[in-house]
């Protein structure tokens, strides 16, 4: 019985199947954690959603920014962009069933027995793991509630850049969402720089990779995350594990056994 965390799939179903064969995944006894961005940019977003949904309790998912983008389109508050590959989902006969399942997924998952927390992008310096879970639930309630369309209408944008516990309404929800699904670089106060997507060595002046501020903060939980393909799966912080190895950009798809920390990749 093993638990594997898998980086951003983004519709690369062929590679996911190869990876599951590589790790000898058995749905009757193993569990898969997916770090978000199940869909978009790759060729098989519809098949990927269908496959992960049918895994049932064998799959644990957190939402990424591309997953939220799909839900925003479905709510009529955004449109497909030129490089999006979401049309097959939006035109599928089982669209409503798939989107209803997707919107039920959280933005953060923790397992204290295993000692891990999973998030798509990152956690700001000033948040504890308990803060992270609490704030993530605020967003989850918003996207599952009667005012979901209002949330998605105001979801996009880079402001506010800094967390403040006094933030309210859509600004508060947008800030939480940006931390959990878009964060790469921030300053020591947790102020985000959301335009840069390069390597940590290319950090804008005054900013560092979000995980550098958590180097001395183990908090009892190791962290697995995706989102940042430029890292190529490398993170220098011992208890923080980067799993997006850029499959959709010609890199590889990676899984990590959470019990042994052994990694498996397919090109």
C-alpha positions as a printed Julia matrix, in Angstrom:
267×3 Matrix{Float64}:
   0.0    0.0     0.0
   1.65   3.23   -1.21
   0.76   6.9    -1.63
   2.15   8.76   -4.63
   2.03  12.51   -5.23
   1.99  13.49   -8.91
   2.86  16.84  -10.47
   0.9   18.88  -13.01
  -0.68  16.63  -15.65
  -2.34  19.37  -17.73
  -4.14  16.92  -19.96
  -1.13  14.68  -20.68
  -3.1   11.45  -20.27
  -0.71   9.28  -22.29
   2.16  10.15  -19.95
  -0.02   9.63  -16.87
  -0.84   6.1   -18.0
   2.87   5.42  -18.59
   3.73   6.77  -15.16
   1.1    4.64  -13.41
   2.5    1.61  -15.19
   5.99   2.6   -14.06
   4.97   2.76  -10.39
   2.77  -0.35  -10.74
  -0.22   1.52   -9.41
  -2.93  -0.67   -7.93
  -6.21   1.21   -7.36
  -7.32  -1.37   -4.8
  -4.5   -0.56   -2.39
  -2.58   2.53   -3.55
  -3.56   6.22   -3.39
  -2.66   9.0    -5.82
  -2.31  12.64   -4.8
  -2.63  15.13   -7.66
  -1.04  18.56   -7.13
  -3.54  20.44   -9.29
  -3.66  21.58  -12.92
  -5.21  18.35  -14.07
  -6.25  20.05  -17.31
  -5.34  22.52  -20.05
  -2.58  23.02  -22.61
  -2.14  19.26  -23.09
  -4.09  17.17  -25.64
  -6.32  15.02  -23.42
  -7.91  17.18  -20.71
 -11.31  15.49  -21.03
  -9.88  11.98  -20.75
  -7.72  13.05  -17.81
 -10.69  14.42  -15.86
 -12.76  11.32  -16.55
  -9.96   9.01  -15.5
  -9.14  10.75  -12.22
 -12.81  11.13  -11.3
 -13.46   7.42  -11.76
 -10.58   6.59   -9.4
 -12.89   7.58   -6.56
 -11.28   7.31   -3.12
  -8.0    6.21   -4.7
  -7.44   9.82   -5.83
  -6.87  12.94   -3.75
  -6.93  16.23   -5.69
  -6.22  19.89   -5.0
  -7.25  22.58   -7.46
  -4.71  24.49   -9.54
  -5.04  27.74  -11.46
  -5.9   25.95  -14.72
  -8.64  23.95  -13.0
 -10.1   27.17  -11.6
  -9.87  28.75  -15.05
 -11.97  25.89  -16.46
 -14.57  26.42  -13.73
 -14.64  30.17  -14.42
 -15.34  29.5   -18.11
 -18.1   27.07  -17.16
 -19.66  29.76  -14.96
 -19.64  32.21  -17.87
 -17.18  34.66  -16.28
 -14.22  33.94  -18.56
 -13.53  32.62  -22.05
 -11.07  30.16  -23.54
  -7.69  31.65  -24.4
  -5.75  30.92  -27.56
  -3.61  28.14  -26.05
  -6.38  26.56  -23.97
  -7.4   22.99  -24.77
 -10.61  22.95  -22.74
 -13.25  22.83  -25.5
 -13.67  19.02  -25.39
 -14.64  19.23  -21.71
 -17.05  22.1   -22.27
 -18.71  20.23  -25.14
 -18.8   16.77  -23.51
 -22.09  15.03  -22.75
 -20.88  14.42  -19.18
 -19.62  18.01  -18.72
 -21.92  18.8   -15.79
 -20.99  15.63  -13.96
 -17.27  16.27  -14.42
 -17.43  19.93  -13.4
 -19.63  19.13  -10.4
 -16.95  16.7    -9.23
 -14.1   19.13   -9.93
 -15.64  22.01   -8.0
 -15.9   19.79   -4.9
 -12.12  19.42   -4.7
 -10.2   21.46   -2.08
  -7.28  23.85   -2.51
  -5.24  22.22    0.26
  -4.97  18.67    1.54
  -3.22  17.49    4.69
  -2.52  14.04    6.06
  -1.04  14.15    9.54
  -0.46  10.4     9.6
   1.77  10.64    6.55
   3.08  14.02    7.66
   2.34  15.87    4.39
   0.47  18.88    3.12
  -0.33  19.29   -0.59
  -0.93  22.61   -2.31
  -0.76  23.56   -5.97
   1.55  26.6    -5.82
   2.76  27.78   -2.42
   2.26  29.09    1.1
   3.2   32.62    2.18
   5.78  33.07    4.99
   3.31  34.3     7.59
   0.83  31.42    7.31
   1.01  28.31    9.46
  -0.37  25.04    8.04
  -3.52  25.58   10.12
  -3.9   29.06    8.63
  -3.48  27.58    5.18
  -6.25  25.04    5.69
  -8.58  27.59    7.27
  -8.17  30.17    4.52
  -8.41  27.55    1.78
 -11.79  26.52    3.19
 -13.03  30.08    2.78
 -12.38  29.85   -0.95
 -13.81  26.36   -1.15
 -17.06  27.51    0.46
 -17.21  30.44   -1.96
 -16.84  28.35   -5.11
 -19.33  25.75   -3.9
 -21.92  28.23   -2.66
 -24.74  30.2    -4.27
 -22.4   33.12   -5.08
 -19.86  31.03   -6.97
 -20.33  33.04  -10.16
 -19.46  36.22   -8.27
 -16.26  34.59   -7.0
 -15.16  33.54  -10.48
 -16.05  36.94  -11.92
 -13.59  38.6    -9.52
 -11.01  35.81   -9.3
  -8.55  37.14  -11.87
  -6.02  39.84  -10.96
  -2.76  40.39   -9.07
  -4.07  42.71   -6.36
  -3.88  42.79   -3.4
  -0.28  41.57   -3.46
   0.01  41.17    0.33
  -1.97  39.24    2.89
  -3.79  41.2     5.57
  -6.14  39.44    7.95
  -8.48  42.42    7.71
  -9.08  41.85    3.98
 -12.72  41.2     3.16
 -14.93  40.03    0.35
 -13.58  39.3    -3.11
 -10.19  40.9    -2.39
  -9.64  38.49    0.49
 -10.7   35.47   -1.56
  -8.56  36.53   -4.54
  -5.48  36.94   -2.35
  -5.93  33.5    -0.78
  -6.49  31.96   -4.2
  -3.38  33.62   -5.66
  -1.19  32.34   -2.82
  -2.42  28.77   -3.13
  -2.62  28.48   -6.92
  -0.24  31.06   -8.46
   2.55  31.9    -5.98
   6.21  31.56   -7.0
   8.02  34.65   -5.71
   7.3   36.82   -2.67
   9.16  39.13   -0.3
   9.71  38.5     3.44
   6.32  40.07    4.22
   4.6   37.67    1.82
   3.94  40.28   -0.87
   3.59  38.42   -4.19
   5.28  39.05   -7.53
   3.07  37.13   -9.94
   4.5   38.03  -13.35
   7.82  36.17  -13.13
   7.86  32.48  -14.04
  11.57  31.75  -14.33
  14.01  29.99  -12.04
  14.77  31.12   -8.47
  18.05  32.59   -9.74
  15.99  34.98  -11.87
  13.97  36.3    -8.93
  12.98  39.97   -9.2
  14.92  42.33   -6.93
  13.69  42.05   -3.35
  11.9   38.73   -3.88
  12.75  35.07   -3.33
  11.13  31.72   -3.98
   8.29  31.34   -1.48
   9.77  28.18    0.02
  13.05  29.9     0.95
  11.25  31.67    3.8
   9.98  28.35    5.14
  13.41  26.73    5.27
  13.49  26.82    9.06
   9.73  26.26    9.44
   8.98  22.57    9.3
   5.7   22.95   11.23
   5.52  19.15   11.49
   4.4   18.71    7.89
   6.34  18.26    4.68
   4.9   20.06    1.65
   4.38  18.78   -1.89
   3.53  21.26   -4.63
   3.4   21.69   -8.39
   2.85  24.78  -10.59
   6.5   25.84  -11.06
   7.82  23.98  -14.11
  11.01  26.06  -14.23
  12.18  24.35  -11.03
  12.34  21.05  -12.95
  11.38  19.27   -9.73
  14.3   20.65   -7.7
  13.76  22.36   -4.35
  16.67  22.87   -1.93
  14.49  22.78    1.18
  14.58  19.27    2.61
  10.93  19.02    3.69
   9.45  20.76    0.62
   9.08  18.79   -2.61
   8.56  20.3    -6.07
   6.76  17.93   -8.45
   5.96  19.93  -11.6
   8.6   18.78  -14.08
   7.01  20.4   -17.11
   5.44  17.45  -18.89
   3.19  19.64  -21.04
   6.23  21.72  -22.1
   8.24  18.71  -23.25
   9.7   17.77  -19.87
   8.52  14.81  -17.82
   5.69  13.74  -15.52
   6.83  12.9   -12.01
   5.45  10.94   -9.07
   6.95  10.71   -5.59
   6.26   7.91   -3.14
   5.38   9.8     0.03
   6.46   6.96    2.3
   9.93   6.43    0.75
  10.43   9.76   -1.13
  11.51   7.77   -4.17
  10.73   9.56   -7.45
   9.58   8.15  -10.76
   9.42  10.07  -14.06
   8.35   9.43  -17.64
   9.36  11.72  -20.48
